[in-house]
Amino acid sequence: MSVFHPLRHDANGGDVDDRGEPKPEEPPTFGALLRRYRIAATLSQEALAVRAGLSLPAVNALERGTRRAPRLETVRLLAAALHLSEREGSAFTAAAHRHLTAAIPPTPLHNLPTALTPLIGRERDVAAVVALLRPGQVRLVTLTGPPGVGKTRVGLDVAAKLLPHFANGVFVVALPSLREPRLLPAYIAQALGLDDASIHPAVEPLVSALRAHLKTKRMLLVLDNFEQVVAAAPLLIDLLEGCPHLAMLVTSRAPLRVRGEREMPVEPLALPPADALPVPDALARYPSVALFVQRAQAVRPSFALTSTNAPAVAAICVQLDGLPLAIELAAARVKLLRPQELLPRLERQLDVLRDGPRDLPARQRTLRDAIAWSYDLLDDGAQLLLRQLAVFVGDTTLEAVSAVAGANGSDVVEGLAALVDQSLVQPREGAEGETRVALLEAVRAYGLEQLVGRGELAAVRQRHAAYYVALAERATPEMARQLQQEHDNLVVTVQWARESGEAAVGVRVARAQGDFWAEQGHDGWAANWYRQVLTLGQTAEVGVVGVADCLRGLALVLHTQRQDGLAARLYAAAAARSEDAGTTWAAREDNSTSPSGVAVRATLGESGFAVAWAEGRLLSLADIAERVRCALG
């Protein structure tokens, strides 16, 4: 129980303690000392300000005590201007230090922002990083991943869960505005609340001050957006080596490549299967879909996943490669558009996915800006390689990339390694265990924009087409799996040929692929390739022979599928074109005696075949294409 004691005085009126002893005199304040020394030096406030290189209001505020915590540099300037003795200077500095210490509020245990929305689909990622960073385990973890994948959000969730394990706190050092690696120590000091550290103009004293401050601290630093100052990574190792209880979590689109680093890639969110779509309730358990629904409900509370919109929502998530930023921006469009209406618009996703939350950094408000942030950090050679990679659809081989992007003599493998490090190229394993590489669709769209803007697209498309024509024409049965994996790039080659007036290129690819898959017994694939020719048109460059051979191949495939009437007419049309060109099949095959020719002719009989022959001569490729479409869909 406390006891109240009235104030006591000695005989001279001075304060005394409970035992009657005189209380020690309070040391003078900094302002009082400053005034005393100034008067002793017979200086006015204005004269002192001029001599010390300070402002008159600053000197006045210090003396009156309205500014009680001067910077140490200010104290040094005043002491020199007052010509203080060593003893006076020590008392002067000590008075400043007392007020400086009293003016600094207690350091909080963290500066983590409070999450406004739940983190979806990252439970395993967070748990894995938390386990690594617990004291006594790994001390430097770098979260890497492509733009928009959510590295910062994962890092902050990890940091929040690690608060109980770091007695001296968890602090975020936000670096998106930092461009000069040498300024990193100042950013760290500021995040830790070490305001005095900012007065040091030289880096080394500040680094030493940081090392001294952190030496005994059990603390976690979260350095966010490190990719643009990766050259400062050795400083982190310096601090870790000098501070045994310090740990660091870094988010960066590229690894630091320093000793002791554990890289943890943050992958896009899991996607639903494209071939067997589950019912809406099961579909909502896929993280990419769950994120879409959550963000859609934020702008349209009545939104729900239904059997009607579920296929479109799943397709949107797949189209966006499970990239959280892209999904969030797309979901915001549900305020106006149904998912079924939004999906086709995503063919130009960089134009659609914009207008993100105003409180986010500018680079996170549009998908284009998020990717541009990473692109701008690349050197000229890496930017060129990324642009050239954009002509590929899906993944492809190192050989294909070398053929298309190695024309300038650059080392493609080294360039790809750099882009993989920057999380802009995704390495994959092919069916035979070979290395394949791909771009996320949003990155590919950005690369194509850059190709067009620089006038490079035509030349790169030409090299892409040349490679895939050669691949199609040299195919052997052992290459079947490779050709399956390259299907999308072969198709886009034919599309490019159609759109650019290079019909001969398209016919060469379609004919070679049709013949290949027919020989492998894949009649459906062969038919699809032969049908590509019908959309290319017959030009002088293509000639009728290539078209005739493709029509003949399609006829034989249709015959095996019991489309006998159509097969006979196509066979007749092909034969008529071959004859008109003066290169009948007779030189290669007797149409009346070969098994294929006899079988097709027998379908209509001799008279029927003669009619079909005459009709085939008059049919345009467009007419034939329409008949095939009506028959096969």
C-alpha positions as CSV (number, residue, x, y, z in Angstrom):
1,M,0.0,0.0,0.0
2,S,1.5,3.3,-1.0
3,V,1.9,6.1,1.5
4,F,1.6,9.8,0.6
5,H,4.4,12.0,1.8
6,P,4.0,15.8,1.8
7,L,6.6,17.8,0.1
8,R,9.6,18.5,2.4
9,H,12.1,21.4,2.5
10,D,15.4,22.0,4.2
11,A,16.2,25.1,6.3
12,N,17.2,27.0,3.2
13,G,14.0,26.1,1.4
14,G,15.5,23.4,-0.8
15,D,13.8,20.2,-1.6
16,V,14.8,17.2,0.5
17,D,13.9,13.5,0.2
18,D,12.1,11.3,2.7
19,R,15.3,10.9,4.8
20,G,15.8,14.7,5.0
21,E,18.7,14.6,2.5
22,P,18.9,17.4,-0.1
23,K,17.7,16.2,-3.5
24,P,20.3,16.4,-6.3
25,E,20.0,19.4,-8.5
26,E,18.4,18.8,-11.9
27,P,21.0,19.3,-14.7
28,P,20.4,22.3,-16.9
29,T,18.4,21.9,-20.0
30,F,20.1,22.2,-23.4
31,G,18.3,25.5,-24.0
32,A,19.4,26.9,-20.7
33,L,23.0,25.9,-21.4
34,L,22.9,27.3,-24.9
35,R,21.7,30.7,-23.5
36,R,24.3,30.7,-20.7
37,Y,27.2,30.0,-23.1
38,R,25.9,32.5,-25.7
39,I,25.7,35.3,-23.1
40,A,29.1,34.4,-21.8
41,A,30.5,34.7,-25.3
42,T,28.7,38.2,-25.6
43,L,26.8,37.0,-28.7
44,S,23.3,37.8,-29.8
45,Q,21.1,35.0,-31.1
46,E,21.5,36.5,-34.6
47,A,25.3,36.7,-34.3
48,L,25.4,33.1,-33.0
49,A,23.2,31.9,-35.9
50,V,25.5,33.6,-38.4
51,R,28.6,32.2,-36.9
52,A,27.2,28.6,-36.6
53,G,25.6,28.7,-40.1
54,L,22.1,28.2,-38.7
55,S,18.9,30.2,-38.9
56,L,17.9,32.7,-36.3
57,P,14.5,30.9,-35.7
58,A,16.4,27.7,-35.1
59,V,18.6,29.2,-32.4
60,N,15.6,31.0,-30.8
61,A,13.6,27.7,-30.7
62,L,16.5,25.8,-29.1
63,E,16.9,28.4,-26.3
64,R,13.2,28.6,-25.6
65,G,12.9,24.8,-25.5
66,T,10.3,24.6,-28.3
67,R,12.8,22.4,-30.1
68,R,14.2,20.2,-27.5
69,A,16.0,17.5,-29.5
70,P,18.7,19.1,-31.8
71,R,20.6,17.0,-34.3
72,L,24.1,16.0,-33.3
73,E,25.5,18.0,-36.2
74,T,23.6,21.1,-35.0
75,V,25.2,20.6,-31.5
76,R,28.6,20.3,-33.0
77,L,28.2,23.5,-35.0
78,L,27.0,25.5,-32.0
79,A,29.8,24.2,-29.8
80,A,32.4,25.3,-32.3
81,A,30.8,28.7,-32.8
82,L,30.7,29.3,-29.0
83,H,34.4,28.2,-28.6
84,L,33.5,25.9,-25.8
85,S,36.2,24.2,-23.7
86,E,36.4,20.4,-23.7
87,R,34.5,20.3,-20.4
88,E,31.8,22.7,-21.5
89,G,31.5,20.8,-24.8
90,S,30.9,17.6,-23.0
91,A,28.2,19.1,-20.8
92,F,26.6,20.7,-23.9
93,T,26.5,17.4,-25.8
94,A,25.3,15.5,-22.7
95,A,22.3,17.9,-22.4
96,A,21.5,17.5,-26.0
97,H,21.7,13.7,-25.7
98,R,19.3,13.7,-22.7
99,H,16.7,15.5,-24.6
100,L,17.3,13.5,-27.7
101,T,16.8,10.2,-25.9
102,A,13.7,11.5,-24.2
103,A,12.3,12.7,-27.5
104,I,12.5,9.4,-29.2
105,P,9.4,7.4,-28.6
106,P,9.6,3.7,-27.7
107,T,10.3,1.6,-30.9
108,P,7.2,-0.4,-31.9
109,L,7.7,-4.1,-32.4
110,H,6.6,-3.9,-36.0
111,N,5.5,-1.6,-38.8
112,L,3.4,-4.2,-40.7
113,P,0.3,-2.9,-42.4
114,T,-3.0,-4.6,-41.5
115,A,-4.3,-6.8,-44.3
116,L,-7.7,-5.6,-45.7
117,T,-8.5,-8.9,-47.5
118,P,-7.8,-12.5,-46.8
119,L,-4.9,-14.2,-48.6
120,I,-6.2,-16.9,-50.8
121,G,-4.4,-20.1,-52.0
122,R,-1.1,-19.4,-50.3
123,E,-1.3,-21.5,-47.1
124,R,1.5,-23.9,-48.2
125,D,3.8,-21.1,-49.4
126,V,3.4,-19.2,-46.2
127,A,3.9,-22.2,-44.0
128,A,7.0,-23.2,-45.9
129,V,8.7,-19.8,-45.5
130,V,7.6,-19.4,-41.9
131,A,9.3,-22.8,-41.1
132,L,12.5,-21.6,-42.9
133,L,12.8,-18.3,-41.1
134,R,12.2,-19.4,-37.5
135,P,15.2,-18.5,-35.4
136,G,18.0,-21.0,-35.9
137,Q,17.0,-22.0,-39.4
138,V,17.6,-20.0,-42.7
139,R,18.4,-16.3,-42.2
140,L,17.9,-15.0,-45.7
141,V,14.9,-16.0,-47.8
142,T,14.1,-14.4,-51.2
143,L,10.6,-14.7,-52.6
144,T,10.8,-14.6,-56.4
145,G,8.2,-14.6,-59.0
146,P,6.7,-12.8,-62.1
147,P,5.1,-9.4,-61.9
148,G,1.7,-9.5,-60.4
149,V,2.1,-12.9,-58.7
150,G,1.7,-11.5,-55.2
151,K,5.2,-11.7,-53.6
152,T,4.6,-8.7,-51.4
153,R,1.4,-10.0,-50.0
154,V,2.9,-13.4,-49.3
155,G,5.9,-11.8,-47.6
156,L,3.7,-9.6,-45.3
157,D,1.6,-12.6,-44.3
158,V,4.8,-14.6,-43.5
159,A,6.1,-11.6,-41.5
160,A,2.9,-11.3,-39.4
161,K,3.1,-15.0,-38.5
162,L,6.7,-14.6,-37.4
163,L,6.1,-11.8,-35.0
164,P,6.1,-14.1,-31.9
165,H,9.5,-15.5,-32.9
166,F,11.4,-12.1,-33.1
167,A,11.5,-10.4,-29.7
168,N,12.8,-7.1,-31.1
169,G,10.3,-6.9,-33.9
170,V,9.6,-7.3,-37.6
171,F,10.1,-4.3,-39.8
172,V,9.2,-3.8,-43.5
173,V,11.6,-1.8,-45.6
174,A,9.6,-0.7,-48.7
175,L,11.9,-0.1,-51.7
176,P,9.7,0.6,-54.8
177,S,10.9,4.2,-55.1
178,L,14.6,3.4,-54.5
179,R,16.9,3.4,-57.5
180,E,20.3,4.0,-56.0
181,P,21.7,0.9,-54.2
182,R,24.0,3.1,-52.1
183,L,21.0,4.7,-50.4
184,L,19.7,1.3,-49.1
185,P,21.2,1.9,-45.6
186,A,19.2,5.1,-45.2
187,Y,16.0,3.3,-46.1
188,I,16.7,0.6,-43.6
189,A,17.5,3.2,-40.9
190,Q,14.3,5.1,-41.6
191,A,12.2,1.9,-41.4
192,L,13.8,1.2,-38.0
193,G,13.0,4.7,-36.8
194,L,16.7,5.7,-36.5
195,D,16.1,9.3,-37.5
196,D,19.6,10.5,-36.4
197,A,21.2,8.1,-38.9
198,S,20.0,10.2,-41.7
199,I,22.3,13.1,-40.8
200,H,25.4,11.1,-41.8
201,P,26.3,12.1,-45.3
202,A,28.7,9.1,-45.8
203,V,27.4,5.6,-46.2
204,E,30.1,3.8,-44.1
205,P,29.3,5.5,-40.8
206,L,25.6,4.7,-41.4
207,V,26.3,1.0,-42.1
208,S,28.4,0.9,-39.0
209,A,25.6,2.5,-37.0
210,L,23.1,-0.1,-38.4
211,R,25.4,-2.9,-37.6
212,A,25.8,-1.6,-34.0
213,H,22.1,-1.1,-33.6
214,L,21.2,-4.6,-34.9
215,K,24.1,-6.5,-33.4
216,T,22.2,-7.9,-30.4
217,K,18.7,-7.6,-31.8
218,R,16.5,-10.7,-32.6
219,M,14.8,-9.1,-35.5
220,L,13.3,-9.8,-39.0
221,L,13.7,-7.3,-41.8
222,V,11.3,-7.6,-44.8
223,L,12.9,-5.9,-47.8
224,D,10.2,-5.4,-50.4
225,N,10.7,-4.9,-54.1
226,F,14.5,-5.4,-54.1
227,E,14.9,-6.2,-57.8
228,Q,15.9,-2.6,-58.8
229,V,18.7,-2.4,-56.2
230,V,20.0,-6.0,-56.4
231,A,23.5,-4.6,-56.6
232,A,23.1,-3.7,-52.9
233,A,22.8,-7.3,-51.9
234,P,26.3,-7.5,-50.4
235,L,25.2,-5.0,-47.7
236,L,22.6,-7.5,-46.5
237,I,25.3,-10.1,-46.1
238,D,27.4,-7.6,-44.2
239,L,24.6,-7.0,-41.7
240,L,23.7,-10.7,-41.4
241,E,27.4,-11.6,-40.7
242,G,27.7,-8.9,-38.1
243,C,24.3,-9.4,-36.4
244,P,23.9,-13.1,-35.5
245,H,20.2,-12.9,-34.5
246,L,19.0,-10.9,-37.5
247,A,17.0,-12.5,-40.3
248,M,15.8,-11.2,-43.7
249,L,12.9,-11.9,-46.0
250,V,13.3,-10.3,-49.4
251,T,10.8,-10.0,-52.2
252,S,12.3,-9.6,-55.7
253,R,11.6,-10.6,-59.2
254,A,15.2,-11.8,-59.3
255,P,17.3,-13.8,-56.8
256,L,20.1,-11.9,-55.0
257,R,22.8,-14.6,-55.8
258,V,24.6,-14.2,-52.5
259,R,25.8,-16.7,-49.9
260,G,23.3,-18.1,-47.5
261,E,20.3,-17.2,-49.7
262,R,17.3,-19.6,-50.0
263,E,15.2,-18.8,-53.0
264,M,11.5,-19.6,-52.7
265,P,9.5,-19.1,-56.0
266,V,6.0,-17.8,-55.7
267,E,4.0,-19.5,-58.4
268,P,0.7,-18.3,-60.0
269,L,-2.5,-19.7,-58.3
270,A,-3.7,-23.2,-59.1
271,L,-6.0,-23.5,-62.1
272,P,-9.0,-25.7,-62.7
273,P,-8.7,-28.5,-65.2
274,A,-9.4,-27.4,-68.8
275,D,-10.8,-30.8,-69.9
276,A,-13.2,-31.8,-67.1
277,L,-14.8,-28.8,-65.5
278,P,-16.1,-29.6,-61.9
279,V,-19.4,-28.4,-60.6
280,P,-19.5,-24.8,-59.3
281,D,-19.0,-25.7,-55.6
282,A,-15.9,-27.8,-56.4
283,L,-14.7,-25.2,-58.9
284,A,-14.8,-22.5,-56.2
285,R,-12.2,-24.5,-54.2
286,Y,-9.5,-23.7,-56.8
287,P,-7.6,-20.7,-55.5
288,S,-7.6,-18.8,-58.8
289,V,-11.4,-19.1,-59.0
290,A,-11.9,-18.3,-55.3
291,L,-9.9,-15.1,-55.8
292,F,-12.0,-14.1,-58.8
293,V,-15.2,-14.7,-56.9
294,Q,-14.0,-12.8,-53.8
295,R,-12.9,-9.7,-55.9
296,A,-16.0,-9.9,-58.0
297,Q,-18.2,-9.8,-54.9
298,A,-16.3,-6.7,-53.7
299,V,-17.7,-4.7,-56.6
300,R,-21.0,-6.7,-57.1
301,P,-22.2,-8.3,-53.9
302,S,-24.8,-10.4,-55.6
303,F,-22.2,-12.2,-57.8
304,A,-22.1,-15.9,-57.4
305,L,-20.6,-18.9,-59.2
306,T,-23.3,-20.7,-61.1
307,S,-23.5,-23.4,-63.7
308,T,-24.0,-20.7,-66.3
309,N,-21.0,-18.5,-65.6
310,A,-18.6,-21.1,-64.1
311,P,-17.1,-22.2,-67.5
312,A,-16.4,-18.6,-68.4
313,V,-14.9,-17.8,-64.9
314,A,-12.6,-20.9,-65.2
315,A,-11.6,-19.9,-68.7
316,I,-10.8,-16.4,-67.6
317,C,-8.5,-17.8,-64.8
318,V,-6.8,-20.1,-67.3
319,Q,-6.4,-17.3,-69.9
320,L,-4.7,-15.1,-67.2
321,D,-2.4,-18.0,-66.2
322,G,-3.6,-17.8,-62.5
323,L,-1.8,-14.5,-62.0
324,P,-3.4,-12.8,-59.0
325,L,-3.1,-9.2,-60.1
326,A,-4.6,-10.0,-63.5
327,I,-7.4,-12.0,-61.9
328,E,-8.2,-9.1,-59.5
329,L,-8.3,-6.6,-62.3
330,A,-10.5,-8.8,-64.4
331,A,-12.9,-9.5,-61.5
332,A,-13.4,-5.8,-61.1
333,R,-14.9,-5.7,-64.6
334,V,-17.8,-7.9,-63.3
335,K,-19.5,-4.7,-62.1
336,L,-20.5,-4.1,-65.7
337,L,-19.8,-7.3,-67.7
338,R,-20.8,-10.9,-67.1
339,P,-17.9,-13.3,-67.2
340,Q,-19.2,-14.7,-70.5
341,E,-18.9,-11.1,-71.9
342,L,-15.6,-10.4,-70.3
343,L,-13.8,-13.6,-71.6
344,P,-13.6,-12.7,-75.3
345,R,-12.4,-9.2,-74.4
346,L,-9.4,-10.7,-72.7
347,E,-7.8,-11.4,-76.1
348,R,-6.5,-7.8,-75.5
349,Q,-6.0,-8.3,-71.9
350,L,-3.4,-5.5,-71.4
351,D,-6.0,-2.9,-72.6
352,V,-8.8,-4.4,-70.4
353,L,-6.9,-5.1,-67.2
354,R,-6.4,-1.6,-65.8
355,D,-7.9,0.9,-63.3
356,G,-6.8,-1.0,-60.2
357,P,-7.3,0.5,-56.6
358,R,-6.1,4.1,-56.3
359,D,-4.2,3.3,-53.1
360,L,-1.9,0.9,-54.8
361,P,1.4,2.0,-56.4
362,A,1.0,3.0,-60.1
363,R,2.8,-0.1,-61.3
364,Q,0.1,-2.3,-59.7
365,R,-3.0,-0.5,-61.1
366,T,-2.6,-1.9,-64.6
367,L,-1.2,-5.2,-65.8
368,R,0.8,-3.4,-68.5
369,D,2.5,-1.2,-66.0
370,A,3.3,-4.2,-63.7
371,I,5.1,-5.9,-66.6
372,A,6.7,-2.7,-67.9
373,W,8.3,-2.3,-64.4
374,S,10.2,-5.5,-64.9
375,Y,10.9,-5.0,-68.6
376,D,12.5,-1.6,-67.9
377,L,15.0,-3.2,-65.5
378,L,16.4,-5.4,-68.2
379,D,19.4,-4.5,-70.3
380,D,19.0,-4.0,-74.1
381,G,20.0,-7.6,-74.9
382,A,17.5,-9.1,-72.5
383,Q,14.8,-6.8,-73.7
384,L,15.4,-7.9,-77.3
385,L,15.3,-11.6,-76.4
386,L,12.0,-11.1,-74.5
387,R,10.5,-9.4,-77.4
388,Q,11.5,-12.1,-79.8
389,L,10.2,-14.8,-77.5
390,A,6.8,-13.2,-77.7
391,V,6.2,-14.7,-81.2
392,F,6.1,-18.2,-79.7
393,V,2.7,-19.6,-78.5
394,G,2.9,-21.8,-75.4
395,D,6.2,-23.4,-74.6
396,T,9.0,-24.3,-77.0
397,T,12.5,-25.7,-77.2
398,L,15.9,-24.1,-76.8
399,E,16.6,-25.1,-80.4
400,A,13.6,-23.1,-81.6
401,V,14.5,-20.0,-79.6
402,S,18.1,-20.2,-80.9
403,A,16.8,-20.3,-84.5
404,V,14.4,-17.4,-84.0
405,A,16.3,-15.2,-81.5
406,G,19.9,-16.1,-82.1
407,A,20.2,-14.2,-85.4
408,N,22.2,-11.4,-83.8
409,G,24.8,-13.8,-82.6
410,S,23.8,-13.5,-78.9
411,D,24.2,-16.4,-76.5
412,V,20.5,-17.4,-76.2
413,V,21.0,-19.8,-73.3
414,E,22.7,-17.2,-71.2
415,G,20.0,-14.7,-72.2
416,L,17.2,-17.2,-71.2
417,A,18.9,-17.8,-67.9
418,A,18.9,-14.1,-67.1
419,L,15.2,-13.9,-68.0
420,V,14.4,-16.9,-65.9
421,D,16.2,-15.2,-63.0
422,Q,14.0,-12.1,-63.6
423,S,10.9,-14.4,-63.4
424,L,9.9,-13.3,-66.9
425,V,10.5,-16.7,-68.6
426,Q,9.0,-19.9,-67.2
427,P,11.2,-23.0,-67.6
428,R,9.3,-26.3,-68.1
429,E,10.1,-29.9,-68.7
430,G,9.0,-31.5,-72.0
431,A,7.6,-34.9,-72.7
432,E,11.1,-36.3,-73.3
433,G,12.6,-34.6,-70.3
434,E,14.0,-31.8,-72.4
435,T,14.1,-28.1,-71.3
436,R,11.3,-26.0,-72.7
437,V,10.6,-22.3,-72.0
438,A,7.4,-20.2,-72.1
439,L,6.1,-16.7,-71.3
440,L,3.0,-16.0,-69.3
441,E,0.3,-14.8,-71.6
442,A,0.4,-11.3,-70.2
443,V,4.2,-11.0,-70.6
444,R,3.8,-12.4,-74.2
445,A,1.2,-9.8,-75.0
446,Y,3.5,-7.0,-73.7
447,G,6.4,-8.4,-75.7
448,L,4.3,-8.4,-78.9
449,E,3.3,-4.8,-78.2
450,Q,7.0,-3.9,-78.0
451,L,7.8,-5.8,-81.2
452,V,5.1,-3.9,-83.1
453,G,6.1,-0.6,-81.6
454,R,9.7,-1.1,-82.7
455,G,8.9,-2.3,-86.2
456,E,10.5,-5.7,-85.5
457,L,7.5,-8.0,-85.8
458,A,7.7,-8.9,-89.5
459,A,11.3,-10.0,-89.4
460,V,10.9,-12.1,-86.2
461,R,7.7,-13.7,-87.6
462,Q,9.6,-14.7,-90.8
463,R,12.3,-16.5,-88.8
464,H,9.6,-18.2,-86.6
465,A,7.8,-19.4,-89.8
466,A,11.1,-20.6,-91.4
467,Y,11.9,-22.7,-88.4
468,Y,8.5,-24.4,-88.2
469,V,8.3,-25.0,-91.9
470,A,11.6,-26.9,-91.7
471,L,10.5,-28.7,-88.6
472,A,7.3,-29.9,-90.2
473,E,9.0,-31.0,-93.4
474,R,11.8,-33.0,-91.6
475,A,9.4,-34.8,-89.2
476,T,10.1,-38.5,-88.6
477,P,7.9,-40.9,-86.6
478,E,10.3,-40.5,-83.6
479,M,9.3,-36.8,-83.5
480,A,5.6,-37.4,-82.9
481,R,5.7,-36.2,-79.3
482,Q,7.7,-33.2,-80.2
483,L,5.3,-32.2,-82.9
484,Q,2.4,-32.6,-80.4
485,Q,4.1,-30.2,-78.1
486,E,4.8,-27.8,-81.0
487,H,1.2,-27.9,-82.3
488,D,0.3,-24.4,-81.3
489,N,3.4,-22.9,-82.9
490,L,2.7,-24.8,-86.1
491,V,-0.9,-23.6,-86.2
492,V,0.2,-20.0,-85.6
493,T,2.6,-20.3,-88.5
494,V,-0.3,-21.2,-90.8
495,Q,-2.3,-18.4,-89.4
496,W,0.5,-15.9,-90.0
497,A,0.9,-17.3,-93.6
498,R,-2.8,-16.7,-94.2
499,E,-2.8,-13.1,-92.8
500,S,0.5,-12.0,-94.4
501,G,0.0,-13.3,-97.9
502,E,2.6,-16.1,-97.5
503,A,0.2,-18.9,-98.5
504,A,3.0,-21.1,-99.8
505,V,4.5,-21.3,-96.3
506,G,1.1,-22.3,-94.9
507,V,0.5,-25.0,-97.5
508,R,4.0,-26.5,-96.8
509,V,3.3,-26.7,-93.1
510,A,-0.2,-28.0,-93.5
511,R,0.7,-30.6,-96.2
512,A,3.7,-31.9,-94.2
513,Q,1.7,-32.2,-91.0
514,G,-1.3,-33.7,-92.7
515,D,0.9,-36.4,-94.4
516,F,2.7,-37.0,-91.1
517,W,-0.3,-37.6,-89.0
518,A,-2.1,-39.6,-91.7
519,E,0.9,-42.0,-91.8
520,Q,0.8,-42.2,-88.0
521,G,-2.9,-43.2,-88.2
522,H,-4.2,-40.0,-86.5
523,D,-6.8,-39.3,-89.2
524,G,-8.6,-36.6,-87.2
525,W,-5.4,-34.6,-86.7
526,A,-4.4,-35.2,-90.4
527,A,-7.9,-33.9,-91.6
528,N,-7.6,-30.8,-89.5
529,W,-4.2,-30.0,-91.0
530,Y,-5.3,-30.6,-94.6
531,R,-8.3,-28.4,-94.0
532,Q,-6.0,-25.5,-93.2
533,V,-5.1,-25.4,-96.8
534,L,-8.7,-24.6,-97.8
535,T,-8.5,-21.3,-95.9
536,L,-5.2,-20.3,-97.5
537,G,-6.4,-19.8,-101.1
538,Q,-4.6,-20.9,-104.2
539,T,-2.0,-18.4,-105.4
540,A,0.6,-18.5,-108.1
541,E,3.2,-18.9,-105.3
542,V,1.5,-21.9,-103.9
543,G,0.6,-23.4,-107.3
544,V,-2.1,-26.1,-107.7
545,V,0.1,-29.1,-107.0
546,G,0.5,-28.5,-103.3
547,V,-3.2,-27.8,-102.9
548,A,-4.1,-30.8,-105.0
549,D,-1.9,-33.1,-102.8
550,C,-3.6,-31.7,-99.7
551,L,-7.0,-32.2,-101.1
552,R,-6.1,-35.7,-102.0
553,G,-4.7,-36.4,-98.6
554,L,-8.0,-35.1,-97.1
555,A,-10.0,-37.2,-99.4
556,L,-8.2,-40.4,-98.3
557,V,-8.6,-39.5,-94.6
558,L,-12.3,-38.9,-95.1
559,H,-12.6,-42.2,-96.9
560,T,-11.2,-43.9,-93.8
561,Q,-13.8,-42.1,-91.8
562,R,-16.6,-43.4,-94.1
563,Q,-17.3,-40.0,-95.6
564,D,-17.2,-41.7,-99.0
565,G,-19.3,-39.3,-101.1
566,L,-17.3,-36.3,-99.9
567,A,-14.1,-38.1,-100.1
568,A,-14.7,-39.0,-103.8
569,R,-15.5,-35.5,-104.8
570,L,-12.4,-34.1,-103.0
571,Y,-10.3,-36.8,-104.7
572,A,-11.8,-35.9,-108.1
573,A,-11.2,-32.2,-107.4
574,A,-7.7,-32.9,-106.5
575,A,-7.0,-35.0,-109.5
576,A,-8.6,-32.4,-111.8
577,R,-6.3,-29.7,-110.4
578,S,-3.3,-32.0,-110.8
579,E,-4.2,-32.7,-114.4
580,D,-4.8,-29.0,-115.2
581,A,-1.3,-28.3,-113.8
582,G,0.2,-30.9,-116.1
583,T,1.5,-33.0,-113.3
584,T,-1.0,-35.8,-112.9
585,W,-0.6,-38.4,-110.2
586,A,0.0,-41.0,-112.9
587,A,3.7,-40.3,-112.7
588,R,3.6,-41.2,-109.0
589,E,0.5,-43.4,-108.7
590,D,-1.8,-45.1,-111.1
591,N,-5.2,-43.6,-110.0
592,S,-7.1,-46.4,-111.5
593,T,-5.1,-49.3,-109.9
594,S,-3.7,-48.0,-106.6
595,P,-5.6,-49.2,-103.5
596,S,-6.5,-45.7,-102.5
597,G,-7.5,-44.6,-105.9
598,V,-9.6,-47.7,-106.7
599,A,-11.4,-47.5,-103.3
600,V,-12.4,-43.9,-103.7
601,R,-13.4,-44.3,-107.4
602,A,-15.5,-47.3,-106.5
603,T,-17.6,-45.3,-104.1
604,L,-19.2,-43.4,-107.0
605,G,-18.7,-45.8,-109.8
606,E,-17.1,-44.8,-113.1
607,S,-20.0,-42.5,-114.3
608,G,-20.4,-40.9,-110.9
609,F,-16.7,-40.4,-110.6
610,A,-16.7,-38.7,-114.0
611,V,-19.4,-36.3,-112.9
612,A,-17.5,-35.6,-109.7
613,W,-14.4,-35.0,-111.7
614,A,-16.1,-32.4,-113.8
615,E,-17.7,-30.8,-110.8
616,G,-14.4,-30.8,-108.9
617,R,-12.7,-28.8,-111.7
618,L,-15.3,-26.0,-111.1
619,L,-15.2,-25.9,-107.3
620,S,-13.3,-23.1,-105.7
621,L,-11.4,-23.8,-102.5
622,A,-14.0,-21.7,-100.7
623,D,-16.8,-24.0,-102.1
624,I,-14.8,-27.1,-101.0
625,A,-14.2,-25.6,-97.6
626,E,-17.9,-25.0,-97.1
627,R,-18.8,-28.6,-98.1
628,V,-16.2,-30.0,-95.7
629,R,-17.5,-27.7,-93.0
630,C,-21.0,-28.9,-93.5
631,A,-19.9,-32.5,-93.4
632,L,-17.5,-32.4,-90.6
633,G,-18.5,-29.2,-88.7
